Amino acid sequence: MKILKIFQFAYIIFAVLFLWDAISNWSVDRSRSYMSLFFVALAIFMFFFRKRFASKFQDRNKD
């Protein structure tokens, strides 16, 4: 279960990295920045999806 928590927080790390990429490239290439912002949203969605999935999996194992 610990490896799942590590991967769960890896999505947050990726979101921060893509956000930094979007901010740093905003004035240079807007289309790349928009793509990075899309990946930020996707990574945050995946973080919450995996968190909810892990809690359901853990609750199922308790029963």
PDB file with one MODEL, atoms N, CA, C and O in Angstrom:
MODEL        1
ATOM      1  N   MET A   1       0.808  -1.194   0.000  1.00  0.00           N
ATOM      2  CA  MET A   1       0.000   0.000   0.000  1.00  0.00           C
ATOM      3  C   MET A   1       0.854   1.262   0.000  1.00  0.00           C
ATOM      4  O   MET A   1       0.420   2.307  -0.485  1.00  0.00           O
ATOM      5  N   LYS A   2       2.065   1.169   0.542  1.00  0.00           N
ATOM      6  CA  LYS A   2       2.914   2.366   0.602  1.00  0.00           C
ATOM      7  C   LYS A   2       3.324   2.827  -0.788  1.00  0.00           C
ATOM      8  O   LYS A   2       3.453   4.027  -1.031  1.00  0.00           O
ATOM      9  N   ILE A   3       3.526   1.894  -1.691  1.00  0.00           N
ATOM     10  CA  ILE A   3       3.921   2.271  -3.048  1.00  0.00           C
ATOM     11  C   ILE A   3       2.791   3.025  -3.747  1.00  0.00           C
ATOM     12  O   ILE A   3       3.046   3.915  -4.558  1.00  0.00           O
ATOM     13  N   LEU A   4       1.554   2.671  -3.437  1.00  0.00           N
ATOM     14  CA  LEU A   4       0.422   3.391  -4.017  1.00  0.00           C
ATOM     15  C   LEU A   4       0.363   4.832  -3.524  1.00  0.00           C
ATOM     16  O   LEU A   4       0.021   5.739  -4.283  1.00  0.00           O
ATOM     17  N   LYS A   5       0.695   5.041  -2.255  1.00  0.00           N
ATOM     18  CA  LYS A   5       0.710   6.408  -1.719  1.00  0.00           C
ATOM     19  C   LYS A   5       1.833   7.229  -2.350  1.00  0.00           C
ATOM     20  O   LYS A   5       1.676   8.429  -2.578  1.00  0.00           O
ATOM     21  N   ILE A   6       2.960   6.583  -2.629  1.00  0.00           N
ATOM     22  CA  ILE A   6       4.072   7.281  -3.274  1.00  0.00           C
ATOM     23  C   ILE A   6       3.665   7.726  -4.676  1.00  0.00           C
ATOM     24  O   ILE A   6       3.920   8.865  -5.068  1.00  0.00           O
ATOM     25  N   PHE A   7       3.031   6.826  -5.432  1.00  0.00           N
ATOM     26  CA  PHE A   7       2.573   7.183  -6.778  1.00  0.00           C
ATOM     27  C   PHE A   7       1.466   8.226  -6.727  1.00  0.00           C
ATOM     28  O   PHE A   7       1.343   9.065  -7.618  1.00  0.00           O
ATOM     29  N   GLN A   8       0.667   8.159  -5.676  1.00  0.00           N
ATOM     30  CA  GLN A   8      -0.403   9.131  -5.526  1.00  0.00           C
ATOM     31  C   GLN A   8       0.163  10.544  -5.398  1.00  0.00           C
ATOM     32  O   GLN A   8      -0.358  11.471  -6.018  1.00  0.00           O
ATOM     33  N   PHE A   9       1.196  10.720  -4.621  1.00  0.00           N
ATOM     34  CA  PHE A   9       1.792  12.033  -4.454  1.00  0.00           C
ATOM     35  C   PHE A   9       2.732  12.404  -5.596  1.00  0.00           C
ATOM     36  O   PHE A   9       3.114  13.567  -5.731  1.00  0.00           O
ATOM     37  N   ALA A  10       3.103  11.439  -6.406  1.00  0.00           N
ATOM     38  CA  ALA A  10       3.902  11.748  -7.595  1.00  0.00           C
ATOM     39  C   ALA A  10       3.087  12.584  -8.580  1.00  0.00           C
ATOM     40  O   ALA A  10       3.642  13.402  -9.314  1.00  0.00           O
ATOM     41  N   TYR A  11       1.777  12.376  -8.594  1.00  0.00           N
ATOM     42  CA  TYR A  11       0.927  13.192  -9.464  1.00  0.00           C
ATOM     43  C   TYR A  11       0.971  14.662  -9.062  1.00  0.00           C
ATOM     44  O   TYR A  11       0.949  15.540  -9.924  1.00  0.00           O
ATOM     45  N   ILE A  12       1.032  14.936  -7.770  1.00  0.00           N
ATOM     46  CA  ILE A  12       1.130  16.327  -7.308  1.00  0.00           C
ATOM     47  C   ILE A  12       2.470  16.919  -7.733  1.00  0.00           C
ATOM     48  O   ILE A  12       2.537  18.080  -8.137  1.00  0.00           O
ATOM     49  N   ILE A  13       3.526  16.133  -7.643  1.00  0.00           N
ATOM     50  CA  ILE A  13       4.849  16.608  -8.063  1.00  0.00           C
ATOM     51  C   ILE A  13       4.844  16.927  -9.556  1.00  0.00           C
ATOM     52  O   ILE A  13       5.390  17.945  -9.980  1.00  0.00           O
ATOM     53  N   PHE A  14       4.220  16.049 -10.354  1.00  0.00           N
ATOM     54  CA  PHE A  14       4.120  16.311 -11.788  1.00  0.00           C
ATOM     55  C   PHE A  14       3.283  17.553 -12.074  1.00  0.00           C
ATOM     56  O   PHE A  14       3.588  18.313 -12.993  1.00  0.00           O
ATOM     57  N   ALA A  15       2.235  17.757 -11.293  1.00  0.00           N
ATOM     58  CA  ALA A  15       1.399  18.949 -11.481  1.00  0.00           C
ATOM     59  C   ALA A  15       2.209  20.212 -11.230  1.00  0.00           C
ATOM     60  O   ALA A  15       2.090  21.187 -11.973  1.00  0.00           O
ATOM     61  N   VAL A  16       3.030  20.200 -10.188  1.00  0.00           N
ATOM     62  CA  VAL A  16       3.868  21.365  -9.887  1.00  0.00           C
ATOM     63  C   VAL A  16       4.887  21.593 -11.003  1.00  0.00           C
ATOM     64  O   VAL A  16       5.125  22.732 -11.404  1.00  0.00           O
ATOM     65  N   LEU A  17       5.485  20.521 -11.500  1.00  0.00           N
ATOM     66  CA  LEU A  17       6.466  20.659 -12.580  1.00  0.00           C
ATOM     67  C   LEU A  17       5.829  21.195 -13.860  1.00  0.00           C
ATOM     68  O   LEU A  17       6.408  22.056 -14.524  1.00  0.00           O
ATOM     69  N   PHE A  18       4.664  20.704 -14.205  1.00  0.00           N
ATOM     70  CA  PHE A  18       3.986  21.209 -15.396  1.00  0.00           C
ATOM     71  C   PHE A  18       3.513  22.645 -15.210  1.00  0.00           C
ATOM     72  O   PHE A  18       3.500  23.421 -16.165  1.00  0.00           O
ATOM     73  N   LEU A  19       3.127  23.002 -13.998  1.00  0.00           N
ATOM     74  CA  LEU A  19       2.740  24.384 -13.738  1.00  0.00           C
ATOM     75  C   LEU A  19       3.938  25.307 -13.895  1.00  0.00           C
ATOM     76  O   LEU A  19       3.822  26.387 -14.474  1.00  0.00           O
ATOM     77  N   TRP A  20       5.081  24.888 -13.387  1.00  0.00           N
ATOM     78  CA  TRP A  20       6.308  25.674 -13.562  1.00  0.00           C
ATOM     79  C   TRP A  20       6.651  25.813 -15.050  1.00  0.00           C
ATOM     80  O   TRP A  20       7.062  26.884 -15.498  1.00  0.00           O
ATOM     81  N   ASP A  21       6.484  24.744 -15.800  1.00  0.00           N
ATOM     82  CA  ASP A  21       6.752  24.785 -17.237  1.00  0.00           C
ATOM     83  C   ASP A  21       5.794  25.747 -17.944  1.00  0.00           C
ATOM     84  O   ASP A  21       6.202  26.493 -18.835  1.00  0.00           O
ATOM     85  N   ALA A  22       4.531  25.727 -17.547  1.00  0.00           N
ATOM     86  CA  ALA A  22       3.551  26.629 -18.173  1.00  0.00           C
ATOM     87  C   ALA A  22       3.870  28.084 -17.871  1.00  0.00           C
ATOM     88  O   ALA A  22       3.774  28.940 -18.751  1.00  0.00           O
ATOM     89  N   ILE A  23       4.249  28.367 -16.635  1.00  0.00           N
ATOM     90  CA  ILE A  23       4.557  29.752 -16.263  1.00  0.00           C
ATOM     91  C   ILE A  23       5.828  30.234 -16.948  1.00  0.00           C
ATOM     92  O   ILE A  23       5.892  31.373 -17.411  1.00  0.00           O
ATOM     93  N   SER A  24       6.835  29.377 -17.013  1.00  0.00           N
ATOM     94  CA  SER A  24       8.102  29.801 -17.608  1.00  0.00           C
ATOM     95  C   SER A  24       8.017  29.979 -19.121  1.00  0.00           C
ATOM     96  O   SER A  24       8.785  30.753 -19.692  1.00  0.00           O
ATOM     97  N   ASN A  25       7.098  29.275 -19.778  1.00  0.00           N
ATOM     98  CA  ASN A  25       6.978  29.371 -21.233  1.00  0.00           C
ATOM     99  C   ASN A  25       5.793  30.213 -21.680  1.00  0.00           C
ATOM    100  O   ASN A  25       5.479  30.230 -22.871  1.00  0.00           O
ATOM    101  N   TRP A  26       5.130  30.906 -20.776  1.00  0.00           N
ATOM    102  CA  TRP A  26       3.921  31.649 -21.122  1.00  0.00           C
ATOM    103  C   TRP A  26       4.187  32.727 -22.183  1.00  0.00           C
ATOM    104  O   TRP A  26       3.409  32.880 -23.125  1.00  0.00           O
ATOM    105  N   SER A  27       5.278  33.463 -22.028  1.00  0.00           N
ATOM    106  CA  SER A  27       5.549  34.541 -22.985  1.00  0.00           C
ATOM    107  C   SER A  27       6.250  34.045 -24.247  1.00  0.00           C
ATOM    108  O   SER A  27       6.305  34.769 -25.242  1.00  0.00           O
ATOM    109  N   VAL A  28       6.776  32.849 -24.227  1.00  0.00           N
ATOM    110  CA  VAL A  28       7.506  32.317 -25.379  1.00  0.00           C
ATOM    111  C   VAL A  28       6.574  31.552 -26.327  1.00  0.00           C
ATOM    112  O   VAL A  28       6.531  31.828 -27.526  1.00  0.00           O
ATOM    113  N   ASP A  29       5.838  30.597 -25.778  1.00  0.00           N
ATOM    114  CA  ASP A  29       5.000  29.728 -26.601  1.00  0.00           C
ATOM    115  C   ASP A  29       3.711  29.416 -25.837  1.00  0.00           C
ATOM    116  O   ASP A  29       3.690  28.553 -24.960  1.00  0.00           O
ATOM    117  N   ARG A  30       2.653  30.122 -26.179  1.00  0.00           N
ATOM    118  CA  ARG A  30       1.382  29.970 -25.450  1.00  0.00           C
ATOM    119  C   ARG A  30       0.761  28.593 -25.667  1.00  0.00           C
ATOM    120  O   ARG A  30       0.148  28.053 -24.745  1.00  0.00           O
ATOM    121  N   SER A  31       0.897  28.018 -26.838  1.00  0.00           N
ATOM    122  CA  SER A  31       0.271  26.711 -27.080  1.00  0.00           C
ATOM    123  C   SER A  31       0.919  25.638 -26.192  1.00  0.00           C
ATOM    124  O   SER A  31       0.234  24.743 -25.698  1.00  0.00           O
ATOM    125  N   ARG A  32       2.217  25.729 -25.996  1.00  0.00           N
ATOM    126  CA  ARG A  32       2.896  24.785 -25.103  1.00  0.00           C
ATOM    127  C   ARG A  32       2.441  25.016 -23.661  1.00  0.00           C
ATOM    128  O   ARG A  32       2.289  24.063 -22.897  1.00  0.00           O
ATOM    129  N   SER A  33       2.225  26.275 -23.291  1.00  0.00           N
ATOM    130  CA  SER A  33       1.763  26.577 -21.945  1.00  0.00           C
ATOM    131  C   SER A  33       0.363  26.027 -21.705  1.00  0.00           C
ATOM    132  O   SER A  33       0.074  25.506 -20.629  1.00  0.00           O
ATOM    133  N   TYR A  34      -0.503  26.142 -22.705  1.00  0.00           N
ATOM    134  CA  TYR A  34      -1.843  25.592 -22.570  1.00  0.00           C
ATOM    135  C   TYR A  34      -1.804  24.068 -22.430  1.00  0.00           C
ATOM    136  O   TYR A  34      -2.584  23.488 -21.674  1.00  0.00           O
ATOM    137  N   MET A  35      -0.904  23.434 -23.153  1.00  0.00           N
ATOM    138  CA  MET A  35      -0.759  21.982 -23.035  1.00  0.00           C
ATOM    139  C   MET A  35      -0.260  21.607 -21.639  1.00  0.00           C
ATOM    140  O   MET A  35      -0.720  20.627 -21.052  1.00  0.00           O
ATOM    141  N   SER A  36       0.671  22.380 -21.119  1.00  0.00           N
ATOM    142  CA  SER A  36       1.165  22.122 -19.765  1.00  0.00           C
ATOM    143  C   SER A  36       0.063  22.321 -18.730  1.00  0.00           C
ATOM    144  O   SER A  36      -0.027  21.563 -17.764  1.00  0.00           O
ATOM    145  N   LEU A  37      -0.775  23.334 -18.927  1.00  0.00           N
ATOM    146  CA  LEU A  37      -1.891  23.554 -18.005  1.00  0.00           C
ATOM    147  C   LEU A  37      -2.903  22.414 -18.081  1.00  0.00           C
ATOM    148  O   LEU A  37      -3.513  22.053 -17.075  1.00  0.00           O
ATOM    149  N   PHE A  38      -3.076  21.854 -19.262  1.00  0.00           N
ATOM    150  CA  PHE A  38      -3.932  20.674 -19.395  1.00  0.00           C
ATOM    151  C   PHE A  38      -3.372  19.513 -18.578  1.00  0.00           C
ATOM    152  O   PHE A  38      -4.121  18.805 -17.904  1.00  0.00           O
ATOM    153  N   PHE A  39      -2.057  19.320 -18.637  1.00  0.00           N
ATOM    154  CA  PHE A  39      -1.438  18.243 -17.866  1.00  0.00           C
ATOM    155  C   PHE A  39      -1.489  18.517 -16.363  1.00  0.00           C
ATOM    156  O   PHE A  39      -1.560  17.582 -15.566  1.00  0.00           O
ATOM    157  N   VAL A  40      -1.454  19.792 -15.974  1.00  0.00           N
ATOM    158  CA  VAL A  40      -1.628  20.141 -14.560  1.00  0.00           C
ATOM    159  C   VAL A  40      -3.009  19.690 -14.100  1.00  0.00           C
ATOM    160  O   VAL A  40      -3.139  19.049 -13.057  1.00  0.00           O
ATOM    161  N   ALA A  41      -4.029  20.020 -14.866  1.00  0.00           N
ATOM    162  CA  ALA A  41      -5.390  19.628 -14.506  1.00  0.00           C
ATOM    163  C   ALA A  41      -5.541  18.109 -14.488  1.00  0.00           C
ATOM    164  O   ALA A  41      -6.200  17.558 -13.606  1.00  0.00           O
ATOM    165  N   LEU A  42      -4.936  17.437 -15.456  1.00  0.00           N
ATOM    166  CA  LEU A  42      -5.005  15.979 -15.512  1.00  0.00           C
ATOM    167  C   LEU A  42      -4.300  15.343 -14.312  1.00  0.00           C
ATOM    168  O   LEU A  42      -4.809  14.381 -13.736  1.00  0.00           O
ATOM    169  N   ALA A  43      -3.151  15.866 -13.936  1.00  0.00           N
ATOM    170  CA  ALA A  43      -2.415  15.314 -12.808  1.00  0.00           C
ATOM    171  C   ALA A  43      -3.178  15.514 -11.494  1.00  0.00           C
ATOM    172  O   ALA A  43      -3.192  14.626 -10.641  1.00  0.00           O
ATOM    173  N   ILE A  44      -3.804  16.668 -11.335  1.00  0.00           N
ATOM    174  CA  ILE A  44      -4.585  16.907 -10.112  1.00  0.00           C
ATOM    175  C   ILE A  44      -5.807  15.988 -10.082  1.00  0.00           C
ATOM    176  O   ILE A  44      -6.151  15.442  -9.033  1.00  0.00           O
ATOM    177  N   PHE A  45      -6.461  15.819 -11.235  1.00  0.00           N
ATOM    178  CA  PHE A  45      -7.585  14.889 -11.312  1.00  0.00           C
ATOM    179  C   PHE A  45      -7.141  13.471 -10.953  1.00  0.00           C
ATOM    180  O   PHE A  45      -7.816  12.776 -10.194  1.00  0.00           O
ATOM    181  N   MET A  46      -6.010  13.051 -11.499  1.00  0.00           N
ATOM    182  CA  MET A  46      -5.517  11.700 -11.220  1.00  0.00           C
ATOM    183  C   MET A  46      -5.151  11.531  -9.751  1.00  0.00           C
ATOM    184  O   MET A  46      -5.342  10.451  -9.192  1.00  0.00           O
ATOM    185  N   PHE A  47      -4.629  12.577  -9.115  1.00  0.00           N
ATOM    186  CA  PHE A  47      -4.312  12.504  -7.692  1.00  0.00           C
ATOM    187  C   PHE A  47      -5.567  12.192  -6.879  1.00  0.00           C
ATOM    188  O   PHE A  47      -5.568  11.284  -6.047  1.00  0.00           O
ATOM    189  N   PHE A  48      -6.636  12.955  -7.128  1.00  0.00           N
ATOM    190  CA  PHE A  48      -7.857  12.743  -6.360  1.00  0.00           C
ATOM    191  C   PHE A  48      -8.545  11.433  -6.741  1.00  0.00           C
ATOM    192  O   PHE A  48      -9.148  10.781  -5.888  1.00  0.00           O
ATOM    193  N   PHE A  49      -8.460  11.045  -8.010  1.00  0.00           N
ATOM    194  CA  PHE A  49      -9.034   9.767  -8.433  1.00  0.00           C
ATOM    195  C   PHE A  49      -8.328   8.612  -7.755  1.00  0.00           C
ATOM    196  O   PHE A  49      -8.982   7.705  -7.241  1.00  0.00           O
ATOM    197  N   ARG A  50      -6.999   8.627  -7.744  1.00  0.00           N
ATOM    198  CA  ARG A  50      -6.234   7.545  -7.111  1.00  0.00           C
ATOM    199  C   ARG A  50      -6.444   7.533  -5.604  1.00  0.00           C
ATOM    200  O   ARG A  50      -6.486   6.467  -4.990  1.00  0.00           O
ATOM    201  N   LYS A  51      -6.576   8.712  -5.005  1.00  0.00           N
ATOM    202  CA  LYS A  51      -6.808   8.785  -3.570  1.00  0.00           C
ATOM    203  C   LYS A  51      -8.155   8.155  -3.217  1.00  0.00           C
ATOM    204  O   LYS A  51      -8.267   7.405  -2.248  1.00  0.00           O
ATOM    205  N   ARG A  52      -9.165   8.469  -4.008  1.00  0.00           N
ATOM    206  CA  ARG A  52     -10.487   7.902  -3.751  1.00  0.00           C
ATOM    207  C   ARG A  52     -10.496   6.402  -4.020  1.00  0.00           C
ATOM    208  O   ARG A  52     -11.099   5.643  -3.261  1.00  0.00           O
ATOM    209  N   PHE A  53      -9.838   5.967  -5.083  1.00  0.00           N
ATOM    210  CA  PHE A  53      -9.755   4.552  -5.412  1.00  0.00           C
ATOM    211  C   PHE A  53      -9.032   3.787  -4.305  1.00  0.00           C
ATOM    212  O   PHE A  53      -9.449   2.688  -3.939  1.00  0.00           O
ATOM    213  N   ALA A  54      -7.957   4.357  -3.771  1.00  0.00           N
ATOM    214  CA  ALA A  54      -7.202   3.688  -2.705  1.00  0.00           C
ATOM    215  C   ALA A  54      -8.035   3.563  -1.445  1.00  0.00           C
ATOM    216  O   ALA A  54      -7.971   2.542  -0.759  1.00  0.00           O
ATOM    217  N   SER A  55      -8.823   4.594  -1.127  1.00  0.00           N
ATOM    218  CA  SER A  55      -9.655   4.503   0.077  1.00  0.00           C
ATOM    219  C   SER A  55     -10.757   3.465  -0.101  1.00  0.00           C
ATOM    220  O   SER A  55     -11.086   2.753   0.848  1.00  0.00           O
ATOM    221  N   LYS A  56     -11.332   3.363  -1.297  1.00  0.00           N
ATOM    222  CA  LYS A  56     -12.340   2.328  -1.546  1.00  0.00           C
ATOM    223  C   LYS A  56     -11.709   0.943  -1.462  1.00  0.00           C
ATOM    224  O   LYS A  56     -12.307   0.018  -0.913  1.00  0.00           O
ATOM    225  N   PHE A  57     -10.514   0.800  -2.000  1.00  0.00           N
ATOM    226  CA  PHE A  57      -9.811  -0.483  -1.954  1.00  0.00           C
ATOM    227  C   PHE A  57      -9.489  -0.871  -0.521  1.00  0.00           C
ATOM    228  O   PHE A  57      -9.603  -2.040  -0.152  1.00  0.00           O
ATOM    229  N   GLN A  58      -9.089   0.100   0.286  1.00  0.00           N
ATOM    230  CA  GLN A  58      -8.757  -0.155   1.681  1.00  0.00           C
ATOM    231  C   GLN A  58     -10.011  -0.514   2.477  1.00  0.00           C
ATOM    232  O   GLN A  58      -9.970  -1.412   3.318  1.00  0.00           O
ATOM    233  N   ASP A  59     -11.103   0.164   2.224  1.00  0.00           N
ATOM    234  CA  ASP A  59     -12.360  -0.138   2.911  1.00  0.00           C
ATOM    235  C   ASP A  59     -12.875  -1.525   2.538  1.00  0.00           C
ATOM    236  O   ASP A  59     -13.444  -2.225   3.376  1.00  0.00           O
ATOM    237  N   ARG A  60     -12.679  -1.917   1.297  1.00  0.00           N
ATOM    238  CA  ARG A  60     -13.120  -3.227   0.855  1.00  0.00           C
ATOM    239  C   ARG A  60     -12.311  -4.329   1.532  1.00  0.00           C
ATOM    240  O   ARG A  60     -12.852  -5.392   1.838  1.00  0.00           O
ATOM    241  N   ASN A  61     -11.024  -4.088   1.767  1.00  0.00           N
ATOM    242  CA  ASN A  61     -10.181  -5.088   2.419  1.00  0.00           C
ATOM    243  C   ASN A  61     -10.483  -5.212   3.900  1.00  0.00           C
ATOM    244  O   ASN A  61     -10.211  -6.255   4.494  1.00  0.00           O
ATOM    245  N   LYS A  62     -11.041  -4.173   4.512  1.00  0.00           N
ATOM    246  CA  LYS A  62     -11.378  -4.235   5.930  1.00  0.00           C
ATOM    247  C   LYS A  62     -12.577  -5.130   6.180  1.00  0.00           C
ATOM    248  O   LYS A  62     -12.689  -5.731   7.248  1.00  0.00           O
ATOM    249  N   ASP A  63     -13.480  -5.227   5.202  1.00  0.00           N
ATOM    250  CA  ASP A  63     -14.711  -6.039   5.390  1.00  0.00           C
ATOM    251  C   ASP A  63     -14.466  -7.500   5.257  1.00  0.00           C
ATOM    252  O   ASP A  63     -15.396  -8.296   5.388  1.00  0.00           O
TER     253      ASP A  63
ENDMDL
END
